[in-house]
Amino acid sequence: MDKSKPKVQTIIESVFAGAIDKLLKSDSGQRLGALLIQLDMATGEVLIYDENEILLEKNIIFEWVEQPEKSERLYRQALHYVRVTLAALKSRKVFDNPVFMRPLKVLLVDDVFNEMQTIFTLEGAEVTSEGRLMKNLDHDLQNFYKKIFGNSE
């Protein structure tokens, strides 16, 4: 088994944890619908930006820098680590925090922020909310439509 896998995964998880921690502690009241990820295999950098292209967190993965040949396999492996991290964050309900809007997208971008790929998406139906302001909103909305438009059944 490749000994660098757990270490690389841990580094990527720490980058995401740092970025999310900054978002949650921010007093800006900012709500995000996207996170932007840059993976620079040559420098080993993993960078996470908000949707306004403001750097939230970065780190260097020296195992990537030390690879003599930056292969497509290494890049796919890096994307796999990012996806595993995002799935773990989702399972821990990190994205249920109100700072994240729906749909939430995590986009892989190049160094000038051109979208290359959508890595991860969370739709509104996947959200569990606690303490909703209006618990029966769907039911009330249906009743409202029936009153206005009549029963069209």
Secondary structure as UniProt FT lines:
FT   HELIX           4..25
FT   STRAND          32..40
FT   TURN            41..44
FT   STRAND          45..50
FT   TURN            51..52
FT   STRAND          55..60
FT   HELIX           62..66
FT   HELIX           72..91
FT   TURN            92..93
FT   HELIX           94..96
FT   TURN            98..99
FT   STRAND          100..109
FT   TURN            111..112
FT   STRAND          115..122
FT   HELIX           124..126
FT   TURN            135..136
FT   HELIX           137..149
//
